[in-house]
Structure formats: structure tokens, C-alpha cells
């Protein structure tokens, strides 16, 4: 999923 926040990047993977 596309992280809205930088902190979310750690939890969510950047798929696009």
C-alpha cells in the first residue's frame, strides 16, 4: 500500500 506518512513506510510496504 502507498504510505501517506513517512512513519507509515515502516509498517506499510511501498507498492506504488
N, C-alpha and C positions, 0 to 999 in steps of 0.2 A: 504493500500500500504506500501511497505517497505521503510522507510525513509533512505535516503542516508546520511543526516546530522542530528546531534542531535537536531538542531533547527527545523528540519522538523518534528520531532516526535510530537511536539505540534500541528502542523497543520494536519499531516497525522497520521492515527492510525496504530499501528504495527499489521499487519495481518499475517506476516510470512516473 
